[in-house]
Amino acid sequence: MDEYCWEIYLEGIPYCMKADSVFELPPEVQFSLIKGGEFLSIAVAAMLELKVTHLGNDPYPWTDFDSIYNEICRHKTDVTDYVYKNWREDDFFGYQFLNGLNPNMIQRCSSLPVNFPVTDDTVSLEGGAKLTDEMKKGNIFLCDYKLLDGVKTNTINGEKQYLMAPLVLLHKTFDGALKPVAIQLKQTPSEDNPIFLPADSEYDWLLAKTFVRSAEFNYHEINVHLLRTHLLAEVFTVALKRNLPRVHPLYKLLIPHTRYTLQMNVLARQRLISEDGALSLNSAPGKEGLVTILQKGLSSLTYSSLCIPDDITERGVESVPNYYYRDDGLRVWDIIHRFVKGVINHYYKNDKEVQDDSELQAYIMDIFEHGFLSKTETGIPQSFKTVNEVVKFVTMVIFTSSAQHSAVNTGQLDIGGWMPNFPSSLQQPPPVIKGRANELTLLQTLPDVNTTVNTLAVLWLLSTQSTDFVPLGQCYQYFTEDVCCKMIQDFQKELKDLDEAIDDRNKNLELAYTYLMPKNMENSVAL
């Protein structure tokens, strides 16, 4: 335990591992030579590319979209090309709330928030449908970025940056598509906060969607990706190392899901979210706003939102069509849950054995106190009273560290490589009067050249798997009992069967959803 000490990095967010550099980490949790060498080589290549092209030092706006495309060609993927061709389309804008980098925000809307004054007369729905009728049918959905409201913004290249806290209303059309029908960019209704509609001019509507996508970048990177996967996975890792000996069944079960997490997060604190880190320098919130978002994110985080079956039900999105994150995620959860249940039930025969396990109880209390800051409103257990409680919590830990991280991390270059679809910051205020926006307005609003390419370098680095990648279901080497080894084999077979089922499904999709394929999914937060 002496090697694994807690430290407060920032007030109001989860504690972290006490280590000022990767060299202060115990050798057992540091990168392998392969992982370290490849990670460093990609980082160096990105820096050299920025120096050679000089784009990393170009503090000027883009002059045309072709120039942006020529830059992303260096690192584009098949999906990036698809995004480039479809980013202006309402269908794709809506699709990304289901299967993009932040698939956990959208919720069914049965009544509009009081600060979003949309009426039947405001919006025009396909087929002449009425908004109130479609809400009753469960066909209206809301994405609300209220977490970003009031966040202080950055100054980049001497210019004030802008970050909105939009509300987005979406309609499930008769053919199953999800399309935006109204966007309000600020939380408080006012005359200078118009509600944008698809019927507005092309660039009014596109600019409104771009402000949403920039809000999405920052909400995703800071709250969804950093807080809810990286920082929580670090808490789970440190608590495991501090409280459970290697012979403990939970140690055997969870240790594969901690690989490289501590070093990855130390690097993130040094290179991404420090005062001079890439995310702090190149995103709208900057370091101060980033801290605010993390604090707000933890204050609103709940246990149920980390458990995908509960989360899907609470958001009312059980029947939304083409929601591949939900479909694949629920199947991954079920497979993990069956495996965990088998192992836990093998070691704990009744609830009293759970209650009497002082090491297990110390583990969950450490997580409650240092990960969730003793906030009972999160719903995180402070102790385990039943076997089933242990099974659910361990399933959540494995799912968060593998599947959920894969869902919100793997596609960063795919979705964000075409910058106008995922801008880290915007440098013009949102329009207050409709009818004045044009292509030049949009280009001047988008991040400058150096902000774009510096952000792209980070997305490239965080989207490139190392060759010693370990997929979900591997490396349970501490188990020696025949019954547990058989459970591991069954677990691996179920994951392989899911890979094949997703492959078959994807053959019929215009855009394949691959981020929750077990074979593509790292066992831990290792990137």
Secondary structure, DSSP 8 states (H G I E B T S, - for coil): -TTS-EE-SSTTS--EE--SSGGGS-GGGS--HHHHHHHHHHHHHHHHHHHHH-GGG--S--S-HHHHHHHHTTT--HHHHHHHHHTT-HHHHHHHHHHSS-TTS-EE-SS--TT----TTT---GGG--HHHHHHHT-EEEEE-GGGTT----EETTEE-B----EEEEEE-TTS-EEEEEEESSSS--TTS-EE-TTS-HHHHHHHHHHHHHHHHHIIIIIIIIIIIIIHHHHHHHHHHHH--TTSHHHHHHGGGGTTHHHHHHHHHHHTSSTTSHHHHHSSSHHHHHHHHHHHHHHH--HHHHSHHHHHHHHT-TT-TT-HHHHHHHHHHHHHHHHHHHHHHHH--SHHHHHT-HHHHHHHHHHHHHTSTT-GGG---SS--SHHHHHHHHHHHHHIIIIIHHHHHTTHHHHHSSGGGS-S-B-S---SSTT---HHHHHHHS--HHHHHHHHHHHHHHT---TT--BTT---TT--SHHHHHHHHHHHHHHHHHHHHHHHHHTT-SS---TT-GGG-BSS---
